[in-house]
Amino acid sequence: MKDREKELAEQRKKIIKGLELAYQKLIEFKKSKNSPLVISKDGKVIKLDPFKAKPTVKYK
């Protein structure tokens, strides 16, 4: 069972690393195109300035 847990932990680390890289690339792309980040927050559409966004993010 420990091998399975170790394998899942390694997969989780890889997924988190991929999410962090995708976020970083998204911010870089939005800055290069000078276009806002469009997100949904509490059911409302919000446009954010990519130059004010954090360049990286850490997932837990």
C-alpha positions as CSV (number, residue, x, y, z in Angstrom):
1,M,0.0,0.0,0.0
2,K,2.9,2.4,0.7
3,D,4.0,2.2,-3.0
4,R,0.6,3.3,-4.1
5,E,0.6,6.2,-1.6
6,K,4.1,7.2,-2.8
7,E,3.0,7.0,-6.4
8,L,0.0,9.2,-5.7
9,A,2.1,11.8,-3.9
10,E,4.5,12.0,-6.8
11,Q,1.6,12.4,-9.3
12,R,0.1,15.1,-7.1
13,K,3.4,17.0,-7.1
14,K,3.6,16.8,-10.9
15,I,0.0,18.0,-11.3
16,I,0.6,21.0,-8.9
17,K,3.9,21.9,-10.8
18,G,1.9,21.8,-14.1
19,L,-0.8,24.1,-12.7
20,E,1.8,26.5,-11.4
21,L,3.5,26.5,-14.8
22,A,0.2,27.0,-16.7
23,Y,-0.7,30.0,-14.5
24,Q,2.7,31.6,-15.1
25,K,2.4,31.1,-18.9
26,L,-1.1,32.5,-18.8
27,I,0.0,35.7,-17.1
28,E,2.9,36.1,-19.5
29,F,0.6,35.6,-22.5
30,K,-2.0,38.1,-21.1
31,K,0.7,40.7,-20.5
32,S,2.2,40.2,-24.0
33,K,-1.3,40.7,-25.6
34,N,-2.2,43.5,-23.1
35,S,-5.6,41.8,-22.5
36,P,-7.4,41.4,-19.2
37,L,-7.8,38.2,-17.2
38,V,-11.4,37.3,-17.1
39,I,-12.6,35.2,-14.1
40,S,-15.8,34.4,-12.3
41,K,-16.0,35.3,-8.7
42,D,-19.2,34.7,-6.7
43,G,-21.1,34.2,-9.9
44,K,-20.0,37.5,-11.4
45,V,-17.6,38.1,-14.3
46,I,-14.6,40.1,-13.3
47,K,-11.8,41.5,-15.5
48,L,-8.4,41.8,-13.9
49,D,-5.3,43.7,-15.1
50,P,-2.6,41.1,-15.8
51,F,0.1,43.6,-14.8
52,K,-1.3,43.7,-11.3
53,A,-1.5,39.9,-11.0
54,K,1.1,37.9,-9.2
55,P,3.6,36.5,-11.7
56,T,3.6,33.1,-9.9
57,V,1.3,31.2,-7.6
58,K,1.8,28.3,-5.2
59,Y,-0.8,25.6,-4.7
60,K,-1.0,23.7,-1.5
